[in-house]
Amino acid sequence: MTRYEREGEPSQLAAVDFFVSTVDPLKEPPLITANTVLSILAVDYPVDKVSCYVSDDGAAMLSFESLVETADFARKWVPFCKKFSIEPRAPEFYFSQKIDYLKDKIQPSFVKERRAMKRDYEEYKVRINALVAKAQKTPDEGWTMADGTSWPGNNTRDHPGMIQVFLGNTGAHDIEGNELPRLVYVSREKRPGYQHHKKAGAENALVRVSAVLTNAPYILNLDCDHYVNNSKAVREAMCFFMDPQVGRDVCYVQFPQRFDGIDKSDRYANRNTVFFDVNMKGLDGIQGPVYVGTGCVFNRQALYGYGPSSLPSLPKTSSSCSWCCCCCRGKKAEKEKDISELYRDAKREDLNAAIFNLREIDSYDDHERSLLISQMSFEKTFGLSAVFIESTMMENGGLPESANPSTMIKEAIHVISCGYEEKTSWGKEIGWIYGSVTEDILTGFKMHCRGWRSIYCMPLRPAFKGSAPINLSDRLHQVLRWALGSVEIFLSRHCPLWYGFGGGRLKLLQRLAYINTIVYPFTSLPLIAYCLLPAICLLTGKFIIPTLSNLASVLFLGLFVSIILTLVLELRWSGVSIEALWRNEQFWVIGGVSAHLFAVFQGFLKMLAGLDTNFTVTTKTADDTEFGDLYLFKWTTVLIPPTTILVVNLVGVVAGFSDALNSGYETWGPLFGKVFFAFWVILHLYPFLKGLMGRQNRTPTIVVLWSVLLASVFSLVWVKIDPFVSKNDASALAQSCISIDC
């Protein structure tokens, strides 16, 4: 990066627009969102190159007021972070660190200023909590702003678009007189009868607003609970984007997701270690990792649907009409024909984009550019905003010379109107793609189909950190949502099994990786059969494995050894621990027999019958201690299949031992083989069982007593009445009893 930052010269680094999305401040605490915003404003990057856009899709006055307080506190927090180079730059997580905060700090004033800053932050928290307490009960007449006017977002489903610019070049500087990054509050227009497309629609609205106000060439999107943990993370991404060789083809740089507040054993595999440290690293060697929804830096041009600059250019049209006035009309007609052919060629190449490449536009004059816009139907692609369309042609970002500061906010309000996307390509070919609850997978897939590649960046200090649902029910519902999105993609026109073959730019292995991301929920069906087979074998007296020949045994052994060796190589290469692998394996089974199964049925009901089934979650108990959420129990129908599998296998084990006691010693040998598979299933479901039981060593006594009682009763009944004895055996047994007068 030294070539772009020379001492004594202005920084040549590219500008970055940060997107933070939130919906409901009562479910997504404003203090958490504020910490994310503060970590962005204090990032180690040139101040004039950073803009932070906060999307409030719930139009909540609480979110707006908390952002006002955050902007004021940032005037103190940002210079403190940069003066002492602290990490992380989210105050809640910085002050809660249990480390030696004096390490590597040499300024004598650090302790005094840190103490004062912590006091200021505690006062800031009191103000935010006061706002939250006030928002618990909505006034009958609705919320009123400080100037006495009614809050425009009182009706969350029917309100105008709202934009408020904080900090930045508005004149608000920090306490030391230095400029601060721009902070913008955005709430898009909502009206009844319009489809708003949830998070994907909110992200697309931010794309258009940011293009009008700042138009940075790169976009970094974060969830409201994912703060910047490494202040140099943006520089890490720019190392790829601004590389003269690599950056030409990169559509986005994805960072791994890391989480705070997870128990040490990671009972429910919240860290997703195998996915983020093995699978994503493997994809980086093909065409790049998939987009996972947050912690990702985008090339804005890739979001607009343009192809990478490394693709071959189409034939350039002649511009000689300006050379000869007498034949100008004929030349213009020829130009129009050439541009139309250019557009058809682009469509024939299955680019699904507005134009082929921005390089063909660079040498056009104003007339030719306006003609190009008309011929290629930019309005039908991007919407009716000349300011926004002009911004899409600026490959290196920045505002056009014709931009009028007095009308920028008015134009920004226009591009977030609820009807702006009608009859355009937004959500179909450009921006975040609609049609699935996992819009992230679709968005990245479309980019890879156009020939772009992505990069996986894993700095030593995690770039971003967030929070994860660590109790059993919430974790399963998170997995259910992801699996449902995969099923929706499988049943849509964007299914990787058949989409995107026309351009030929998606590599075969990359296509197989995308196919894997959409078909994995269907493995729940054979997985349930696998988990039930051991119990069936124990109940029926059959065995799951038939007798194998010598050749079959050798082939089976070779396959088994090769799988083990591959696993060992993957673990050594990725540095994943055996414990993390085992946790991942356990939760794959837990999620497979519960959330994935429900996702398959819900997906087919939703896509084929139009029925949207929701599985309600009810909170029961919680402990007010560290990791208290881990022991929070919420009953939901998703818990039924794994509970049934556990009970059936436990009953099968009891029945197997009862039958062995009744039949004699010769049955004990086959019994151990059957019991091994049953215990193997139970071992995989053990974290689920712990989730049902609650805190370790605090299993309710009544549960133990009932388990022992039921097992004893079932054993006695099984010895007396065997339901799997055939009729012939039963009659023979009766005759023998008669003959000996039993």
Phi, psi and omega in degrees: 000355183294335181291338181259352178225097179253142183298132179086358180240152177299145180294137178257010179294149180287150178284154182226131173259124179265134176247128174236126184245137176215158184235298186240111183291345177279337175262331177246091189310133180302330180294324178292315177299319180297321178296322176297315180296317180296322179293331178285315181297333182262012184296150181279084183200151180308131187300319183287355180258003186242131172223135181244121179250124180252117179266116176257093184280357176257000179049044184269131177296331177300317179296318180295312182294322178293328178288327175298314178296322181294318178299323179290317180292330180299334179297335176263320189289317185298310179296328177297315180298315185285331180291320185251005176052050183278155175219139349284169185258024168259115190301322182300319184275334176291312183286342180268000180293137178258063181225173177281102185284354177272354183296131178066011178259121186247346180288130180297332184276359188299312184299315181296315182289326178295318179298318179293321180292322178296322177296318178297322180292321178297321176294321177298319178296322178298318179294319179294316179295328176294321177296319179296317180297320179294329184279356182296329181234117181282130178299151181299324181272002180089172183283148179235135181281174185299329181276005177093351179278156181288142178292125184298337184262024180300324173261104187294343181258358182209091181205157179283169175288144182228134177223132175224125181263122175252157171055210178063218184275018178278357178107351179276115180246168179284179186293346178263003177087008180270154180290148178248156175299156180286139178234125186232127174266131182227130171226109185292160181292141176233132176222147177298144177092355179253143176273121187257348170062026169051228187295320181299319178294322178294320179295319179295324176296321178294325177301315183287317179299313182295327178295324180284321187271319184229321177056050173292144182289347181230148184232132176241119181253139180225146169289160184294342181254015178247103182267164179280110181270337179236108186295344179262011184298322181295322177296324177300316180293321181294336176301330178271313184296322186264008173287127185300332182265310186283319190295341183296334185249002188270122178269327176201155174246116183260132175259149177291152177272129175237153189228149172260164171073019179263139180298155187300323181279350180050060189306319185252025174053044179294332182287343180049047188301317182296319181293311186280333184254350178239298185299311183293323177294324177294319179295333180297340178270359180253266179239359175120162182289159175285159177276128187250017168099335181206162180066042186227134178255120185258147162280119185302324182295328177292324177294332179282355178093004179285153177276163179293153184290346181281349178292150181298139180285146173282159181305133182277139182279157181285145178240032186277003182295333180281350183274334186223110185288327186293334181245024185297318182297317180295322179293321179297319178297319178295322179298316179299319180295317180297319181294321178297319178294321177301316180295318180294321178298319179297317179293324180296331179280004177060044179280335183052042183225174182286315180222171182281308185201141182292342183295333180288346186264341190303322186266006182280143173277182185299319181294316181296322180293317177296324177295319179298316179300317181292314184294322187264010172055051177298326180297322180288339181270309188257347182103169186273074175213106181296325179295315180292317180300319178298323181292330181291340181273356182266095188298327182261014176075192182089162181271142178294157181297334182279358183296133181253110183303330183288339182249004185295315181295319179299318179291323178295321176297322181297318186284352175251015175291151188292337180263005185296324186277354182298134179060033174238183180264006179297129180081350177255308181237339183232157181072199174289132188273136180271168174113359180205150175289342173256067182295341180295316180298315180297317183297313178294324180297317180298321180294317179295326178294334180275358177105359177287163170232157180242165184235142175254119184246122182234079177294157182301317173269121183310134185292314183225150176227147180220190178249152181231148176289112189259353175272161190300311186294314180295322179296318179294324178289329173296315178295323177299318180296317178296315181294322178297320177299321178296319178295320178298319178294320179301325183266007182254177179287346180269015180299127181299347178293333183222352184270144170082019178281337186299316182284333180068024184257352177268119183294153184301312181295325177293321177296318178297323178295319178292324176299320178297326181288345182250342183260350185299328178299333182287346176291350179296329182293306175293332180294320177296319177298319179297320182286336180270338184301316179302320179293320179297319179297319180292323182283330184259348182082005177271173180234144187288331184253122177284169177290128183257149174285171181298317180296316179297323179295319179295316179297318179296317180296319179297318178297317181297316181294319180296322178295317180296316180295319177299319179296317180297318179297318179297318180294318179294321183290320186268342182077017179281137181281161178297322180297317179296321178297318181293319177299319179296319179295318179298312184286338173298319178290315181299311179292327181294322183270001180233280187295316181296321179297313179295325180296321179298311181290318180294322179297316179292321178296321183286317185278328184261325183249354179074016181264127179253105184265129177247136180257110186287151180239131181241124180283136180249295183219160177205150177258134181273061180221178176298136185060028179299326179297337180298328184258010177289129182249122178234119181279133179210156182295340178297337182281348187293309183302311180294327176296318178298317180297319178299312182297316182298317180291322176295320176296320178298319178297314179298316180296321180296314179293323178297318180293322179294320177296327183278334188262341180114173188291336184292344180269353184288328179299302177299332183297318183296325176296318180292318182293327179302313181293323178294316178292330177297320176293314181297323180295322177293327181268007184300316176301325177294319179297320178295324177296325178288323186279333181104204185297144180300141181066012177232030177295129183305135181299323182297328179294317179296314181298314180295323179297313179296317181297313181295320179296319179294313180299316181296322180296315180296317179295322182294321179295322183282319184231109179261109185287348183257010174284129181291162182297320180297317179295322181294318180292321178296320179296322180293319180295320180295325179293322180293318184295330179259009176056052180273000000 
